Amino acid sequence: MILKDLHPIVPVVHVTAIDRKQLKREGFYLCPVYVTTSRGPTFVFETYLKMESEETDENIWILAGVALLMAPE
């Protein structure tokens, strides 16, 4: 991770479906995924990203405006 890098490339992500009853929400950030950097109308879905530890406050990520973008620009 490089500090102050505004658009780091996310590695290939392997997605696995699980039952909602088995979903753990502690230690995860509910991250919005957009098609482009214009955000608003390009919203696709939300996904859970694992944070560094379960005690990490997700509000830090929310206030920073962290989101995943599907198209590099």
Phi and psi in radians as a Rosetta constraint file:
Dihedral C 1 N 2 CA 2 C 2 CIRCULARHARMONIC -1.844 0.35
Dihedral N 2 CA 2 C 2 N 3 CIRCULARHARMONIC 2.216 0.35
Dihedral C 2 N 3 CA 3 C 3 CIRCULARHARMONIC -1.107 0.35
Dihedral N 3 CA 3 C 3 N 4 CIRCULARHARMONIC 2.495 0.35
Dihedral C 3 N 4 CA 4 C 4 CIRCULARHARMONIC 1.089 0.35
Dihedral N 4 CA 4 C 4 N 5 CIRCULARHARMONIC 0.376 0.35
Dihedral C 4 N 5 CA 5 C 5 CIRCULARHARMONIC -1.491 0.35
Dihedral N 5 CA 5 C 5 N 6 CIRCULARHARMONIC 1.934 0.35
Dihedral C 5 N 6 CA 6 C 6 CIRCULARHARMONIC -1.344 0.35
Dihedral N 6 CA 6 C 6 N 7 CIRCULARHARMONIC -0.424 0.35
Dihedral C 6 N 7 CA 7 C 7 CIRCULARHARMONIC -2.344 0.35
Dihedral N 7 CA 7 C 7 N 8 CIRCULARHARMONIC 1.129 0.35
Dihedral C 7 N 8 CA 8 C 8 CIRCULARHARMONIC -1.241 0.35
Dihedral N 8 CA 8 C 8 N 9 CIRCULARHARMONIC 2.600 0.35
Dihedral C 8 N 9 CA 9 C 9 CIRCULARHARMONIC -1.390 0.35
Dihedral N 9 CA 9 C 9 N 10 CIRCULARHARMONIC 2.246 0.35
Dihedral C 9 N 10 CA 10 C 10 CIRCULARHARMONIC -1.486 0.35
Dihedral N 10 CA 10 C 10 N 11 CIRCULARHARMONIC 2.350 0.35
Dihedral C 10 N 11 CA 11 C 11 CIRCULARHARMONIC -1.158 0.35
Dihedral N 11 CA 11 C 11 N 12 CIRCULARHARMONIC 2.927 0.35
Dihedral C 11 N 12 CA 12 C 12 CIRCULARHARMONIC -0.993 0.35
Dihedral N 12 CA 12 C 12 N 13 CIRCULARHARMONIC 2.315 0.35
Dihedral C 12 N 13 CA 13 C 13 CIRCULARHARMONIC -1.929 0.35
Dihedral N 13 CA 13 C 13 N 14 CIRCULARHARMONIC 2.227 0.35
Dihedral C 13 N 14 CA 14 C 14 CIRCULARHARMONIC -1.651 0.35
Dihedral N 14 CA 14 C 14 N 15 CIRCULARHARMONIC 2.131 0.35
Dihedral C 14 N 15 CA 15 C 15 CIRCULARHARMONIC -1.779 0.35
Dihedral N 15 CA 15 C 15 N 16 CIRCULARHARMONIC 2.331 0.35
Dihedral C 15 N 16 CA 16 C 16 CIRCULARHARMONIC -2.253 0.35
Dihedral N 16 CA 16 C 16 N 17 CIRCULARHARMONIC 2.312 0.35
Dihedral C 16 N 17 CA 17 C 17 CIRCULARHARMONIC -1.441 0.35
Dihedral N 17 CA 17 C 17 N 18 CIRCULARHARMONIC 2.395 0.35
Dihedral C 17 N 18 CA 18 C 18 CIRCULARHARMONIC -2.364 0.35
Dihedral N 18 CA 18 C 18 N 19 CIRCULARHARMONIC 2.829 0.35
Dihedral C 18 N 19 CA 19 C 19 CIRCULARHARMONIC -1.234 0.35
Dihedral N 19 CA 19 C 19 N 20 CIRCULARHARMONIC 2.442 0.35
Dihedral C 19 N 20 CA 20 C 20 CIRCULARHARMONIC -0.997 0.35
Dihedral N 20 CA 20 C 20 N 21 CIRCULARHARMONIC -0.516 0.35
Dihedral C 20 N 21 CA 21 C 21 CIRCULARHARMONIC -1.176 0.35
Dihedral N 21 CA 21 C 21 N 22 CIRCULARHARMONIC -0.457 0.35
Dihedral C 21 N 22 CA 22 C 22 CIRCULARHARMONIC -1.601 0.35
Dihedral N 22 CA 22 C 22 N 23 CIRCULARHARMONIC -0.089 0.35
Dihedral C 22 N 23 CA 23 C 23 CIRCULARHARMONIC -1.236 0.35
Dihedral N 23 CA 23 C 23 N 24 CIRCULARHARMONIC 2.191 0.35
Dihedral C 23 N 24 CA 24 C 24 CIRCULARHARMONIC -1.673 0.35
Dihedral N 24 CA 24 C 24 N 25 CIRCULARHARMONIC 2.300 0.35
Dihedral C 24 N 25 CA 25 C 25 CIRCULARHARMONIC -1.878 0.35
Dihedral N 25 CA 25 C 25 N 26 CIRCULARHARMONIC -0.246 0.35
Dihedral C 25 N 26 CA 26 C 26 CIRCULARHARMONIC -1.309 0.35
Dihedral N 26 CA 26 C 26 N 27 CIRCULARHARMONIC 2.315 0.35
Dihedral C 26 N 27 CA 27 C 27 CIRCULARHARMONIC 1.455 0.35
Dihedral N 27 CA 27 C 27 N 28 CIRCULARHARMONIC 0.191 0.35
Dihedral C 27 N 28 CA 28 C 28 CIRCULARHARMONIC -2.173 0.35
Dihedral N 28 CA 28 C 28 N 29 CIRCULARHARMONIC 2.571 0.35
Dihedral C 28 N 29 CA 29 C 29 CIRCULARHARMONIC -1.885 0.35
Dihedral N 29 CA 29 C 29 N 30 CIRCULARHARMONIC 2.217 0.35
Dihedral C 29 N 30 CA 30 C 30 CIRCULARHARMONIC -1.390 0.35
Dihedral N 30 CA 30 C 30 N 31 CIRCULARHARMONIC 1.721 0.35
Dihedral C 30 N 31 CA 31 C 31 CIRCULARHARMONIC -1.732 0.35
Dihedral N 31 CA 31 C 31 N 32 CIRCULARHARMONIC 2.263 0.35
Dihedral C 31 N 32 CA 32 C 32 CIRCULARHARMONIC -1.314 0.35
Dihedral N 32 CA 32 C 32 N 33 CIRCULARHARMONIC 2.585 0.35
Dihedral C 32 N 33 CA 33 C 33 CIRCULARHARMONIC -2.097 0.35
Dihedral N 33 CA 33 C 33 N 34 CIRCULARHARMONIC 2.233 0.35
Dihedral C 33 N 34 CA 34 C 34 CIRCULARHARMONIC -2.108 0.35
Dihedral N 34 CA 34 C 34 N 35 CIRCULARHARMONIC 2.772 0.35
Dihedral C 34 N 35 CA 35 C 35 CIRCULARHARMONIC -1.347 0.35
Dihedral N 35 CA 35 C 35 N 36 CIRCULARHARMONIC -0.792 0.35
Dihedral C 35 N 36 CA 36 C 36 CIRCULARHARMONIC -2.275 0.35
Dihedral N 36 CA 36 C 36 N 37 CIRCULARHARMONIC 3.091 0.35
Dihedral C 36 N 37 CA 37 C 37 CIRCULARHARMONIC -1.269 0.35
Dihedral N 37 CA 37 C 37 N 38 CIRCULARHARMONIC -0.190 0.35
Dihedral C 37 N 38 CA 38 C 38 CIRCULARHARMONIC -1.264 0.35
Dihedral N 38 CA 38 C 38 N 39 CIRCULARHARMONIC -0.144 0.35
Dihedral C 38 N 39 CA 39 C 39 CIRCULARHARMONIC 0.955 0.35
Dihedral N 39 CA 39 C 39 N 40 CIRCULARHARMONIC -1.890 0.35
Dihedral C 39 N 40 CA 40 C 40 CIRCULARHARMONIC -0.065 0.35
Dihedral N 40 CA 40 C 40 N 41 CIRCULARHARMONIC -1.421 0.35
Dihedral C 40 N 41 CA 41 C 41 CIRCULARHARMONIC -1.286 0.35
Dihedral N 41 CA 41 C 41 N 42 CIRCULARHARMONIC -0.162 0.35
Dihedral C 41 N 42 CA 42 C 42 CIRCULARHARMONIC -1.752 0.35
Dihedral N 42 CA 42 C 42 N 43 CIRCULARHARMONIC 0.283 0.35
Dihedral C 42 N 43 CA 43 C 43 CIRCULARHARMONIC -1.105 0.35
Dihedral N 43 CA 43 C 43 N 44 CIRCULARHARMONIC 2.363 0.35
Dihedral C 43 N 44 CA 44 C 44 CIRCULARHARMONIC -1.961 0.35
Dihedral N 44 CA 44 C 44 N 45 CIRCULARHARMONIC -1.023 0.35
Dihedral C 44 N 45 CA 45 C 45 CIRCULARHARMONIC -2.853 0.35
Dihedral N 45 CA 45 C 45 N 46 CIRCULARHARMONIC 3.122 0.35
Dihedral C 45 N 46 CA 46 C 46 CIRCULARHARMONIC -2.049 0.35
Dihedral N 46 CA 46 C 46 N 47 CIRCULARHARMONIC 2.539 0.35
Dihedral C 46 N 47 CA 47 C 47 CIRCULARHARMONIC -2.386 0.35
Dihedral N 47 CA 47 C 47 N 48 CIRCULARHARMONIC 2.711 0.35
Dihedral C 47 N 48 CA 48 C 48 CIRCULARHARMONIC -1.589 0.35
Dihedral N 48 CA 48 C 48 N 49 CIRCULARHARMONIC 2.192 0.35
Dihedral C 48 N 49 CA 49 C 49 CIRCULARHARMONIC -1.914 0.35
Dihedral N 49 CA 49 C 49 N 50 CIRCULARHARMONIC 2.325 0.35
Dihedral C 49 N 50 CA 50 C 50 CIRCULARHARMONIC -1.260 0.35
Dihedral N 50 CA 50 C 50 N 51 CIRCULARHARMONIC 2.245 0.35
Dihedral C 50 N 51 CA 51 C 51 CIRCULARHARMONIC -1.518 0.35
Dihedral N 51 CA 51 C 51 N 52 CIRCULARHARMONIC 3.044 0.35
Dihedral C 51 N 52 CA 52 C 52 CIRCULARHARMONIC -1.072 0.35
Dihedral N 52 CA 52 C 52 N 53 CIRCULARHARMONIC -0.641 0.35
Dihedral C 52 N 53 CA 53 C 53 CIRCULARHARMONIC -2.636 0.35
Dihedral N 53 CA 53 C 53 N 54 CIRCULARHARMONIC 2.893 0.35
Dihedral C 53 N 54 CA 54 C 54 CIRCULARHARMONIC -1.205 0.35
Dihedral N 54 CA 54 C 54 N 55 CIRCULARHARMONIC -0.382 0.35
Dihedral C 54 N 55 CA 55 C 55 CIRCULARHARMONIC -1.469 0.35
Dihedral N 55 CA 55 C 55 N 56 CIRCULARHARMONIC -0.193 0.35
Dihedral C 55 N 56 CA 56 C 56 CIRCULARHARMONIC -1.113 0.35
Dihedral N 56 CA 56 C 56 N 57 CIRCULARHARMONIC 2.329 0.35
Dihedral C 56 N 57 CA 57 C 57 CIRCULARHARMONIC -1.434 0.35
Dihedral N 57 CA 57 C 57 N 58 CIRCULARHARMONIC 2.142 0.35
Dihedral C 57 N 58 CA 58 C 58 CIRCULARHARMONIC -1.198 0.35
Dihedral N 58 CA 58 C 58 N 59 CIRCULARHARMONIC -0.295 0.35
Dihedral C 58 N 59 CA 59 C 59 CIRCULARHARMONIC -1.092 0.35
Dihedral N 59 CA 59 C 59 N 60 CIRCULARHARMONIC -0.472 0.35
Dihedral C 59 N 60 CA 60 C 60 CIRCULARHARMONIC -1.061 0.35
Dihedral N 60 CA 60 C 60 N 61 CIRCULARHARMONIC -0.761 0.35
Dihedral C 60 N 61 CA 61 C 61 CIRCULARHARMONIC -1.247 0.35
Dihedral N 61 CA 61 C 61 N 62 CIRCULARHARMONIC -0.650 0.35
Dihedral C 61 N 62 CA 62 C 62 CIRCULARHARMONIC -1.133 0.35
Dihedral N 62 CA 62 C 62 N 63 CIRCULARHARMONIC -0.832 0.35
Dihedral C 62 N 63 CA 63 C 63 CIRCULARHARMONIC -1.135 0.35
Dihedral N 63 CA 63 C 63 N 64 CIRCULARHARMONIC -0.500 0.35
Dihedral C 63 N 64 CA 64 C 64 CIRCULARHARMONIC -1.365 0.35
Dihedral N 64 CA 64 C 64 N 65 CIRCULARHARMONIC -0.208 0.35
Dihedral C 64 N 65 CA 65 C 65 CIRCULARHARMONIC 1.290 0.35
Dihedral N 65 CA 65 C 65 N 66 CIRCULARHARMONIC 0.555 0.35
Dihedral C 65 N 66 CA 66 C 66 CIRCULARHARMONIC -1.189 0.35
Dihedral N 66 CA 66 C 66 N 67 CIRCULARHARMONIC 2.268 0.35
Dihedral C 66 N 67 CA 67 C 67 CIRCULARHARMONIC -2.625 0.35
Dihedral N 67 CA 67 C 67 N 68 CIRCULARHARMONIC 2.779 0.35
Dihedral C 67 N 68 CA 68 C 68 CIRCULARHARMONIC -1.733 0.35
Dihedral N 68 CA 68 C 68 N 69 CIRCULARHARMONIC 2.416 0.35
Dihedral C 68 N 69 CA 69 C 69 CIRCULARHARMONIC -2.010 0.35
Dihedral N 69 CA 69 C 69 N 70 CIRCULARHARMONIC 2.340 0.35
Dihedral C 69 N 70 CA 70 C 70 CIRCULARHARMONIC -1.531 0.35
Dihedral N 70 CA 70 C 70 N 71 CIRCULARHARMONIC -0.323 0.35
Dihedral C 70 N 71 CA 71 C 71 CIRCULARHARMONIC -2.063 0.35
Dihedral N 71 CA 71 C 71 N 72 CIRCULARHARMONIC 2.144 0.35
Dihedral C 71 N 72 CA 72 C 72 CIRCULARHARMONIC -1.235 0.35
Dihedral N 72 CA 72 C 72 N 73 CIRCULARHARMONIC 2.405 0.35
